Amino acid sequence: MQLKAFPLLAALILILSLAPACLADTSSSPQNLQECLAELKKTLPTDTMQKLNKGSESVVLDFHLTLGTWIRNKWIRGQKSSPLVQYFSKMGISNPDDISSIILTSLWRDLHSQPIKLQQQVDQRKIVNLYAAPQLMQRRAVTSTVWNRELPLSNGTTMKLKDWKGKVIILLIAFRDLHSIQAVQAINSIKKRFPGNELQALAILHCKLTQNMPSTSKEIQESFLKSAKPDFPTVVDEPDAFVNNAVRESLISPGGMSLPETILIGKNGYMITRFQDWYPDFESALVKSVETELKNPKADKPLKKGSD
């Protein structure tokens, strides 16, 4: 879906503004993993190195939105023909989040004199993020915790998903990136294509990827709303651990999330499909799934026990 000029410009400004000044600017561009590690060890500030040296391997998650953002913006995004992107592409890894995560995990292991196990990291990423299947056809029950959690909306009101039981629901788990903004724009278009109240949509801005991360700031919330312009209810101040616990555990696990995640819930209250990330055919694929569910005469009948 083509974004209009202003939303696209605003989205790019938002993304670029998130890259921290955690590395000195350098004209060098690493071509493989070992060069990435050498460059980071040479240019990272002392406090970052100390945190990496003192923490367990899970500490790399704390750097996903800081150092990880810098890596993605500086070395990966917009660099499809670069040696580094091609290096990972040959291994079957193309998602910028996955590339930066592999680099950061490898950096921690290198600093702690542990085997990097690159192929194992690649294989795990392929399994968790389902590279071969951006759309999963799955029927899974939406738990009562997800249905009944009171959600604060950006307009100052609250709602519960159970208010829409019996409707077809698009649940978007968004991040503060361009793909999430494109997903919002696509859902805006789909909502116009299917007027009335049989199709509902809700977006949840999910930036607290781990428990140790701070809550999403008001500035980030406002920037996301201004850039994405959702025409449907949106949660920008996510209830604590709602996505990481309730949504993820019931509708996504054991796999990982590749934000944005788009979950389609049928009239019978079951998830019927979900989409990982945004991709060029995302809107058409979602339209097809929504249309099928809206026209399905059996869709409003509860599934028999054990059919999920």
C-alpha positions in Angstrom: 0.0 0.0 0.0 1.4 3.4 -1.0 1.7 5.9 1.9 1.0 9.5 1.2 4.0 11.8 1.2 3.4 13.4 4.6 2.9 10.2 6.7 5.9 8.6 5.0 8.1 11.6 5.8 6.8 11.8 9.4 7.5 8.0 9.8 11.0 8.3 8.5 11.7 11.3 10.8 10.3 9.3 13.7 12.5 6.3 13.0 15.7 8.3 12.4 15.1 10.2 15.6 15.1 7.0 17.6 18.7 6.1 16.7 20.9 7.0 19.7 24.2 8.7 19.7 25.8 5.7 21.2 28.4 5.3 18.6 30.8 7.7 17.0 30.0 8.4 13.3 32.2 6.4 11.1 32.4 5.9 7.3 33.4 2.3 7.6 30.8 -0.3 6.8 31.3 -3.8 8.0 30.9 -6.6 5.5 30.5 -9.6 7.8 29.8 -10.5 11.4 33.5 -10.4 12.5 33.9 -6.9 11.1 30.7 -5.8 12.9 32.1 -7.1 16.2 35.5 -5.4 15.6 33.8 -2.1 14.7 31.5 -2.2 17.8 34.3 -3.1 20.2 36.4 -0.2 18.8 33.7 2.5 19.0 31.3 1.6 21.8 31.4 3.9 24.8 32.8 2.6 28.1 29.5 2.5 29.9 27.9 0.3 27.2 30.9 -2.1 27.2 30.7 -2.3 31.0 27.0 -3.2 30.9 27.7 -5.9 28.3 30.6 -7.3 30.3 28.8 -7.4 33.6 25.4 -8.6 32.5 24.1 -12.0 31.4 23.4 -12.8 27.8 19.8 -11.5 28.2 21.2 -8.0 28.7 21.4 -7.7 24.9 17.6 -7.3 24.9 18.0 -4.0 26.7 19.9 -2.7 23.7 17.3 -3.6 21.1 15.9 0.0 20.9 19.2 1.8 21.4 22.3 0.2 20.0 20.1 -2.2 18.0 18.3 0.7 16.4 21.6 2.3 15.5 22.8 -0.9 13.9 19.6 -1.3 11.9 19.5 2.3 10.7 23.2 2.6 10.0 24.1 -0.8 8.6 21.0 -2.5 7.4 17.9 -0.5 6.5 18.1 0.9 3.0 21.3 -1.1 2.3 19.8 -4.1 0.4 22.9 -4.4 -1.9 25.5 -3.9 0.8 27.9 -6.7 1.6 26.6 -7.0 5.1 23.0 -7.4 4.1 24.0 -9.9 1.4 26.1 -11.7 4.0 23.1 -12.4 6.1 20.7 -12.9 3.2 22.8 -15.8 2.0 22.1 -17.4 5.3 18.4 -16.8 4.8 18.1 -13.9 7.3 16.6 -10.7 6.0 14.7 -9.1 8.9 16.6 -6.1 10.3 15.6 -7.0 13.8 17.0 -10.5 13.4 20.3 -9.3 11.9 20.8 -6.7 14.7 19.9 -9.3 17.4 22.4 -11.8 16.0 25.1 -9.1 16.0 24.4 -8.1 19.6 24.2 -11.7 20.8 27.4 -12.5 19.0 29.1 -9.4 20.5 28.1 -10.5 24.1 29.4 -14.1 23.5 32.6 -12.8 22.0 33.2 -10.5 25.0 32.6 -13.4 27.3 34.9 -15.8 25.3 32.0 -18.0 24.5 31.3 -19.8 21.1 29.2 -17.5 18.9 27.4 -20.4 17.3 26.3 -18.4 14.3 24.5 -21.2 12.5 22.6 -22.1 15.6 21.4 -18.5 16.0 20.4 -18.4 12.3 18.4 -21.6 12.7 16.7 -20.4 15.8 15.7 -17.1 14.1 14.2 -19.0 11.2 12.1 -21.2 13.5 11.0 -18.5 15.9 10.1 -15.9 13.2 8.8 -18.4 10.6 10.6 -17.0 7.6 8.7 -19.3 5.2 5.3 -18.4 6.5 4.5 -14.7 7.0 0.8 -15.8 7.4 -0.1 -18.6 9.8 -3.5 -20.3 9.5 -4.1 -21.2 13.1 -7.2 -21.6 15.2 -6.5 -20.8 18.8 -8.8 -19.8 21.6 -8.7 -16.3 22.8 -8.4 -16.5 26.6 -10.7 -14.8 29.1 -7.7 -12.7 30.2 -7.4 -11.2 26.7 -11.1 -10.7 26.4 -11.7 -9.1 29.7 -8.6 -6.8 30.2 -9.6 -3.2 30.4 -7.6 -1.3 27.8 -7.0 2.5 27.9 -7.5 4.1 24.5 -5.7 7.1 23.1 -8.9 9.1 23.2 -9.1 8.8 26.9 -11.8 6.1 27.1 -11.4 2.4 27.8 -12.7 -0.8 26.3 -12.5 -4.5 26.5 -12.2 -6.9 23.6 -15.2 -8.7 24.8 -17.3 -5.7 23.8 -16.8 -6.9 20.2 -17.5 -10.6 20.7 -19.3 -12.0 17.8 -17.6 -9.6 15.4 -14.6 -10.1 13.2 -11.7 -8.4 14.9 -8.3 -7.3 13.6 -5.9 -7.0 16.5 -2.6 -5.2 15.5 0.4 -5.4 17.8 2.4 -2.5 16.6 5.9 -1.2 17.1 7.2 2.4 16.5 8.6 1.6 13.1 7.7 2.1 9.4 6.3 -1.4 8.9 3.8 -0.9 11.8 2.7 2.4 10.3 2.2 0.7 7.0 0.1 -2.0 8.7 -2.1 0.7 10.3 -2.5 2.4 6.9 -3.5 -0.9 5.4 -6.1 -1.6 8.1 -7.5 1.9 7.6 -8.1 1.0 4.0 -9.6 -2.4 4.9 -12.0 -0.8 7.4 -13.3 1.5 4.6 -13.7 -1.4 2.3 -15.9 -3.2 4.8 -18.1 -0.5 6.3 -20.5 -1.2 9.2 -19.8 -2.8 12.6 -19.2 -6.4 11.6 -15.5 -5.7 11.3 -13.6 -4.1 14.2 -10.0 -3.2 14.6 -7.7 -2.4 17.5 -4.1 -1.4 17.6 -1.8 -1.8 20.6 1.5 0.1 20.6 4.0 -2.4 22.1 7.4 -0.9 22.8 8.1 -2.5 26.1 9.7 -5.6 24.7 11.1 -6.8 28.1 10.1 -6.2 31.7 13.2 -4.1 32.3 12.4 -1.6 29.6 10.7 1.7 30.5 7.1 2.4 29.6 6.4 4.1 26.3 6.9 7.8 26.6 4.2 10.4 25.8 6.4 11.7 23.0 6.7 8.3 21.3 2.9 7.8 21.7 2.1 11.1 20.1 4.6 10.6 17.3 3.2 7.2 16.5 -0.4 8.5 16.4 0.7 11.5 14.2 2.6 9.3 11.8 0.2 6.3 11.5 -3.1 8.2 11.8 -5.2 5.1 12.8 -8.9 5.4 12.0 -9.7 2.8 14.7 -9.3 2.5 18.5 -5.6 2.5 19.5 -3.9 1.7 22.8 -0.7 3.7 23.2 -0.2 3.2 26.9 -0.2 -0.6 27.1 -1.3 -2.2 30.3 1.7 -3.8 32.1 2.8 -7.1 30.4 -0.5 -7.4 28.5 1.1 -8.3 25.2 4.1 -10.1 26.6 2.0 -12.3 28.8 -1.7 -12.5 28.0 -1.6 -12.1 24.2 1.7 -13.7 23.5 1.2 -16.8 25.7 -2.3 -17.6 24.4 -2.1 -16.6 20.7 1.6 -16.5 19.7 3.8 -18.8 21.8 5.9 -21.0 21.4 7.0 -18.9 18.5 8.3 -15.3 18.8 6.8 -12.1 17.7 7.9 -10.3 14.6 6.4 -6.9 15.0 4.0 -5.8 13.7 1.9 -8.8 14.5 -1.7 -8.8 13.0 -4.1 -11.3 14.5 -7.5 -12.0 13.0 -10.2 -13.2 15.4 -13.3 -14.8 14.0 -17.0 -14.4 15.0 -16.7 -17.5 17.0 -14.1 -16.0 19.3 -11.1 -17.9 18.0 -8.0 -16.6 16.3 -8.2 -17.9 12.7 -5.0 -16.5 11.3 -2.1 -14.1 12.1 0.4 -12.2 10.1 4.1 -11.6 11.0 5.5 -8.2 10.1 4.3 -6.1 7.1 5.1 -7.2 3.6 4.0 -6.0 0.1 1.1 -8.5 -0.1 0.0 -8.0 3.5 -3.1 -5.9 2.7 -4.5 -8.2 0.0 -3.9 -11.3 2.1 -5.7 -9.7 5.1 -8.6 -8.6 2.9 -9.0 -12.1 1.6 -9.0 -13.5 5.2 -11.5 -10.9 6.4 -13.8 -11.3 3.4 -13.8 -15.1 3.8 -14.7 -14.8 7.5 -17.4 -12.2 7.0 -19.1 -14.4 4.3 -18.7 -17.7 6.2 -22.2 -18.8 7.4 -20.6 -21.1 9.9 -18.2 -18.5 11.3 -20.6 -17.4 14.1 -20.9 -21.0 15.5 -18.6 -21.8 18.4 -15.9 -24.4 17.7 -16.4 -27.8 19.2 -14.2 -28.6 22.2 -10.9 -29.9 20.9 -11.2 -28.5 17.4 -8.6 -25.8 18.1 
